[in-house]
Structures are given as C-alpha cells and as structure tokens.
Amino acid sequence: MERFFENAMYASRWLLAPIYFGLSLEGVDKIM
C-alpha cells in the first residue's frame, strides 16, 4: 500500500507539473 501511494504521488506530480507550468505561463502573460 505504501508503495502504491509513493507511485501515485510520483505520477500525480508528473501529471500536475505541465498544468501548473501552463497556468504560471498564462499568469506571466497577463502581467506583461
């Protein structure tokens, strides 16, 4: 179970990273 949680955290990080990156770029676009 612990291993599954570790894998889930790792997977979610890779799934959320592009979304977060896109949102931060969008935010910078609005500021500029």
Secondary structure, DSSP 8 states (H G I E B T S, - for coil): -HHHHHHHHHHHHHHHHHHHHHHHHHHHHHH-
